[in-house]
Structure formats: C-alpha cells, structure tokens
C-alpha cells in the first residue's frame, strides 16, 4: 500500500536496525471501508511502507490500484486511520 499524503504518516522503525523499513510480523486487526461496509482484514506483516493483509472473510478481495482507507487496531482509543492504494496481490 502507498501512502497518499492524507493525514499523518506513521513511521515504524526498529531503533537497532539500519534498514529503512523493518518488517514487523504480527496479527493486527484492520478494518477497510468499502462504501457503507467495513471489511475485516488482519495483518500478516507490516512496515512503514505498507501492510500485507489477509482477508477476514474468504470472499473479500481488494482490487489492484483500488484506493482504500480504514482503521488499524482493535481498541477504540488507539485506532489509527490510514489511506492508500492497493499495489500487490499474492496467491
């Protein structure tokens, strides 16, 4: 996913690493808005450059090039808004 410049950019870095984009592995809930619906996804891994997501429902797919937005997190008080472009499909 590419950052679209809307809202603050969140930067995730491992302070012990020199790599520009450390990938973090973990399952974090992600809600993607599509019209009036909110689609459940979960991260497989993520970095400051993007997220690799798996669908929470088997029939939900995001199209390459599709503009998406939503929220990352499970707790109302710590949800993070995001927006970007779907850039890659694996599998």
Backbone as a chain_set.jsonl record, in Angstrom:
{"seq": "XXXXXXXXXXXXXXXXXXXXXXXXXXXXXXXXXXXXXXXXXXXXXXXXXXXXXXXXXXXXXXXXXXXXXXXXXXXXXXXXXXXXXXXXXXX", "coords": {"N": [[0.844, -1.155, 0.0], [0.535, 2.251, -0.78], [1.338, 5.365, 0.73], [-0.884, 8.076, 0.722], [-0.596, 10.696, 1.367], [-2.545, 11.915, 2.846], [-3.481, 12.868, 6.02], [-1.554, 12.136, 9.047], [1.688, 10.67, 8.634], [2.636, 7.499, 9.641], [5.463, 6.216, 11.115], [7.243, 3.321, 11.374], [9.912, 1.985, 12.932], [12.724, -0.029, 13.662], [14.774, 0.635, 16.234], [17.295, -0.504, 16.536], [18.14, -1.214, 14.075], [19.528, -0.65, 10.785], [18.2, -0.719, 8.461], [15.891, 0.794, 6.232], [13.175, 0.184, 6.253], [11.934, -1.773, 8.392], [10.388, -4.899, 8.667], [7.641, -5.895, 10.525], [6.283, -8.663, 12.16], [3.071, -9.875, 12.723], [-0.297, -10.247, 13.919], [-2.583, -7.915, 13.44], [-5.677, -6.358, 13.781], [-7.429, -4.98, 11.001], [-9.596, -2.686, 9.576], [-11.217, -2.168, 6.618], [-12.729, 0.302, 4.725], [-15.43, 0.104, 2.509], [-17.521, 1.643, 0.647], [-20.558, 1.674, 2.293], [-19.92, -0.41, 3.849], [-17.79, -2.193, 6.177], [-14.908, -3.893, 5.958], [-13.356, -6.77, 7.306], [-9.918, -7.332, 7.918], [-6.668, -8.773, 8.538], [-3.378, -8.13, 9.615], [-0.486, -9.687, 8.211], [2.165, -9.127, 8.057], [3.939, -5.971, 8.477], [5.182, -2.667, 7.716], [6.75, 0.604, 7.659], [6.267, 1.175, 5.051], [4.099, -0.233, 4.154], [1.4, -2.695, 4.379], [0.911, -6.19, 4.635], [-1.887, -7.927, 4.1], [-4.421, -10.245, 5.166], [-7.57, -11.515, 4.248], [-10.406, -11.248, 6.373], [-12.779, -12.42, 5.806], [-13.609, -15.021, 3.564], [-14.444, -14.384, 0.891], [-13.817, -11.747, 0.37], [-12.068, -9.376, -1.475], [-9.534, -7.114, -2.503], [-9.05, -4.867, -5.136], [-6.255, -4.489, -7.352], [-4.737, -1.354, -7.496], [-6.889, -0.104, -6.391], [-8.179, 2.497, -4.4], [-7.979, 2.623, -0.952], [-9.172, 2.89, 2.423], [-9.256, 3.091, 5.996], [-9.175, 1.689, 9.298], [-6.664, 0.832, 11.663], [-6.102, -1.496, 14.194], [-7.437, -2.645, 17.405], [-8.636, -1.532, 19.594], [-10.799, 1.016, 20.535], [-9.801, 3.481, 21.566], [-7.231, 3.595, 20.56], [-7.153, 3.426, 17.796], [-5.885, 3.726, 14.471], [-6.104, 5.765, 11.701], [-5.94, 5.131, 8.172], [-4.972, 5.531, 4.729], [-4.599, 4.58, 1.336], [-3.203, 2.961, -1.597], [-4.027, -0.053, -3.154], [-1.525, -2.251, -4.023], [-0.407, -4.779, -4.664], [-0.952, -8.247, -5.208], [-0.778, -11.345, -3.728], [-0.748, -14.825, -4.289]], "CA": [[0.0, 0.0, 0.0], [1.271, 3.507, -0.822], [0.769, 6.483, 1.488], [-1.443, 9.046, -0.215], [-0.334, 12.042, 1.834], [-3.646, 12.402, 3.654], [-3.301, 12.536, 7.427], [-0.162, 11.976, 9.468], [2.363, 9.444, 8.233], [3.123, 6.744, 10.782], [6.739, 5.61, 10.775], [7.608, 2.213, 12.251], [11.319, 1.642, 12.733], [13.419, -0.751, 14.71], [15.902, 1.515, 16.541], [18.568, -1.229, 16.467], [18.378, -1.594, 12.687], [19.867, 0.396, 9.82], [17.283, -0.824, 7.317], [14.923, 1.886, 6.172], [11.813, -0.287, 6.503], [11.896, -3.058, 9.077], [9.088, -5.553, 8.639], [7.207, -6.44, 11.796], [5.354, -9.771, 11.945], [2.05, -9.929, 13.755], [-1.699, -10.161, 13.512], [-3.251, -6.715, 13.941], [-6.921, -6.182, 13.033], [-7.538, -3.828, 10.095], [-10.931, -2.523, 9.018], [-11.152, -1.424, 5.355], [-14.043, 0.815, 4.331], [-15.831, -0.027, 1.097], [-18.873, 2.184, 0.662], [-21.182, 1.647, 3.626], [-19.452, -1.615, 4.547], [-16.478, -2.236, 6.803], [-14.41, -5.245, 5.709], [-12.311, -7.16, 8.257], [-8.659, -7.909, 7.478], [-5.675, -8.932, 9.599], [-2.028, -8.041, 9.066], [0.443, -10.809, 8.273], [3.31, -8.329, 8.476], [3.76, -4.565, 8.143], [6.324, -1.768, 7.89], [6.352, 1.98, 7.365], [5.943, 1.261, 3.634], [2.84, -0.875, 3.824], [0.907, -3.833, 5.151], [0.493, -7.394, 3.935], [-3.128, -8.272, 4.784], [-5.214, -11.401, 4.778], [-8.989, -11.195, 4.422], [-11.113, -11.881, 7.483], [-13.858, -13.188, 5.185], [-12.988, -15.672, 2.397], [-14.821, -13.838, -0.412], [-13.456, -10.335, 0.252], [-10.833, -9.107, -2.211], [-9.283, -5.728, -2.889], [-8.505, -4.818, -6.489], [-5.004, -3.761, -7.534], [-4.989, 0.024, -7.891], [-8.046, 0.417, -5.652], [-7.94, 3.38, -3.256], [-8.623, 2.085, 0.237], [-8.952, 3.594, 3.677], [-9.847, 2.375, 7.111], [-8.579, 1.834, 10.614], [-5.787, -0.238, 12.134], [-6.155, -1.657, 15.64], [-8.576, -3.351, 17.981], [-9.207, -0.782, 20.708], [-11.344, 2.302, 20.085], [-8.963, 4.617, 21.977], [-5.918, 3.603, 19.905], [-7.283, 3.16, 16.363], [-5.112, 4.596, 13.586], [-6.689, 5.894, 10.362], [-4.988, 5.017, 7.073], [-5.483, 5.513, 3.362], [-3.537, 4.205, 0.407], [-3.554, 2.298, -2.851], [-3.713, -1.488, -3.195], [-0.494, -2.342, -5.048], [0.122, -6.11, -4.934], [-1.745, -9.398, -4.767], [-0.041, -12.611, -3.689], [-1.582, -16.014, -4.192]], "C": [[0.894, 1.223, 0.0], [0.564, 4.541, 0.023], [0.301, 7.54, 0.508], [-1.23, 10.485, 0.228], [-1.46, 12.643, 2.643], [-3.439, 11.948, 5.092], [-1.839, 12.33, 7.766], [0.415, 10.657, 8.979], [2.906, 8.773, 9.484], [4.394, 6.04, 10.356], [7.076, 4.559, 11.819], [9.053, 1.845, 11.966], [11.844, 0.886, 13.934], [14.663, 0.065, 15.033], [17.267, 0.819, 16.464], [18.974, -1.549, 15.03], [18.755, -0.396, 11.839], [18.956, 0.353, 8.601], [16.245, 0.273, 7.381], [13.514, 1.425, 6.542], [11.835, -1.689, 7.101], [10.492, -3.626, 9.007], [8.825, -6.163, 10.009], [6.168, -7.518, 11.501], [4.336, -9.753, 13.081], [0.663, -9.735, 13.197], [-2.359, -8.97, 14.203], [-4.538, -6.544, 13.124], [-6.912, -4.893, 12.214], [-8.957, -3.829, 9.539], [-10.811, -1.647, 7.78], [-12.565, -0.997, 4.985], [-14.264, 0.599, 2.84], [-17.303, 0.385, 1.041], [-19.388, 2.234, 2.081], [-20.675, 0.485, 4.475], [-18.08, -1.411, 5.16], [-15.987, -3.681, 6.709], [-13.288, -5.59, 6.678], [-11.11, -7.792, 7.551], [-7.757, -8.04, 8.689], [-4.305, -8.828, 8.949], [-1.315, -9.378, 9.2], [1.792, -10.229, 8.713], [3.099, -6.903, 7.981], [5.059, -3.802, 8.372], [5.834, -0.361, 7.642], [5.922, 2.135, 5.907], [4.628, 0.598, 3.272], [2.52, -2.052, 4.71], [0.605, -4.983, 4.205], [-0.699, -7.907, 4.728], [-3.697, -9.586, 4.289], [-6.669, -11.085, 5.111], [-9.574, -11.949, 5.604], [-12.275, -12.726, 7.0], [-13.332, -13.762, 3.874], [-13.297, -15.033, 1.048], [-14.425, -12.38, -0.619], [-12.109, -10.183, -0.43], [-10.74, -7.619, -2.485], [-8.63, -5.751, -4.258], [-7.197, -4.041, -6.522], [-5.328, -2.38, -8.088], [-6.156, 0.673, -7.161], [-7.583, 1.324, -4.509], [-8.685, 2.79, -2.065], [-8.317, 2.989, 1.428], [-9.627, 2.799, 4.766], [-9.133, 2.666, 8.403], [-7.763, 0.602, 10.95], [-5.915, -0.293, 13.647], [-7.436, -2.302, 16.107], [-9.297, -2.544, 19.054], [-9.581, 0.623, 20.258], [-10.415, 3.477, 20.389], [-7.612, 4.669, 21.265], [-5.986, 3.278, 18.413], [-6.495, 4.185, 15.562], [-5.774, 4.583, 12.215], [-5.595, 5.72, 9.307], [-5.725, 5.186, 5.752], [-4.313, 5.2, 2.45], [-4.092, 3.539, -0.831], [-3.144, 0.844, -2.749], [-2.734, -1.706, -4.329], [-0.069, -3.752, -5.439], [-0.852, -7.166, -4.462], [-0.855, -10.627, -4.837], [-1.041, -13.745, -3.616], [-2.812, -16.016, -5.011]], "O": [[1.906, 1.247, 0.7], [-0.665, 4.6, 0.041], [1.015, 7.866, -0.441], [-1.647, 11.408, -0.472], [-1.346, 13.784, 3.091], [-3.243, 10.759, 5.345], [-0.982, 12.347, 6.883], [-0.286, 9.647, 8.918], [3.566, 9.417, 10.298], [4.406, 5.34, 9.343], [7.182, 4.865, 13.006], [9.375, 1.43, 10.852], [11.451, 1.138, 15.073], [15.542, 0.183, 14.179], [18.291, 1.492, 16.341], [20.05, -2.102, 14.802], [18.358, 0.733, 12.127], [18.944, 1.286, 7.798], [15.776, 0.638, 8.46], [12.739, 2.207, 7.092], [11.763, -2.678, 6.372], [9.516, -2.919, 9.257], [9.673, -6.853, 10.575], [5.271, -7.309, 10.684], [4.697, -9.629, 14.251], [0.475, -9.136, 12.138], [-2.654, -9.015, 15.397], [-4.49, -6.583, 11.895], [-6.448, -3.851, 12.677], [-9.453, -4.861, 9.086], [-10.354, -0.508, 7.871], [-13.481, -1.817, 4.934], [-13.39, 0.879, 2.02], [-18.2, -0.402, 1.341], [-18.73, 2.774, 2.97], [-20.963, 0.405, 5.67], [-17.305, -0.563, 4.717], [-16.575, -4.583, 7.306], [-12.364, -4.797, 6.859], [-11.264, -8.669, 6.702], [-8.046, -7.482, 9.748], [-4.084, -9.367, 7.865], [-1.511, -10.108, 10.171], [2.46, -10.756, 9.603], [2.206, -6.642, 7.174], [5.925, -4.24, 9.13], [4.64, -0.143, 7.436], [5.277, 3.125, 5.56], [4.092, 0.841, 2.191], [3.246, -2.372, 5.652], [0.099, -4.772, 3.103], [-0.557, -8.281, 5.893], [-3.483, -9.986, 3.144], [-6.961, -10.463, 6.132], [-9.284, -13.127, 5.815], [-12.712, -13.644, 7.694], [-12.662, -13.046, 3.13], [-12.479, -15.132, 0.134], [-14.676, -11.828, -1.69], [-11.122, -10.79, -0.014], [-11.754, -6.948, -2.677], [-7.747, -6.57, -4.511], [-7.04, -3.05, -5.807], [-6.102, -2.251, -9.036], [-6.384, 1.875, -7.301], [-6.694, 0.955, -3.741], [-9.877, 2.494, -2.154], [-7.342, 3.74, 1.434], [-10.467, 1.939, 4.499], [-8.559, 3.739, 8.591], [-8.113, -0.519, 10.579], [-5.846, 0.739, 14.316], [-8.385, -2.486, 15.344], [-10.445, -2.839, 19.386], [-8.765, 1.332, 19.669], [-10.258, 4.372, 19.558], [-6.913, 5.678, 21.352], [-4.977, 2.892, 17.823], [-6.44, 5.362, 15.92], [-5.982, 3.52, 11.631], [-4.452, 6.119, 9.527], [-6.94, 5.007, 5.672], [-3.167, 5.522, 2.764], [-5.298, 3.553, -1.078], [-2.037, 0.538, -2.307], [-3.045, -1.394, -5.479], [0.582, -3.914, -6.471], [-1.505, -7.0, -3.432], [-0.255, -10.916, -5.872], [-2.071, -13.629, -2.951], [-3.571, -16.985, -4.984]]}, "num_chains": 1, "name": "protein.A"}
